[in-house]
């Protein structure tokens, strides 16, 4: 038996859409956190496995990398940075990073925290190898990181 329930009350009464934007890539992408500053800019972080995201070509190291994006108050993409570890021949879990939280400090610094799974053999615009304890890295260990941008 199938039931269909229709509710007709204004759940979102009084709210309006001021801006909209789409940040997409050619593979899987996921936003895990967002924060706005006092000027109305929106900062987001998450993970991507795309080799092209937000109109930029990027090199993914491992199965997915952290991204941080900034949108202005009108919804236009103003900045995008991808951070990854691993190398180009890494396994599915090697260099698997994601940004899980983002915050803005009182001086305007952007703080991004997240997780690194597997070995992090950083190169290029990867997560700095110094933030990962290379001595205890294994393919099944997850570590946390903090980036200050």
Beta strands, then each sheet from edge to edge (+ up, - down):
strand 1: 29-36
strand 2: 42-48
strand 3: 52-53
strand 4: 56-57
strand 5: 65-71
strand 6: 77-83
strand 7: 96-104
strand 8: 110-117
strand 9: 142-148
sheet 1: 1+ 2- 5+ 6-
sheet 2: 3+ 4-
sheet 3: 7+ 8- 9+
end
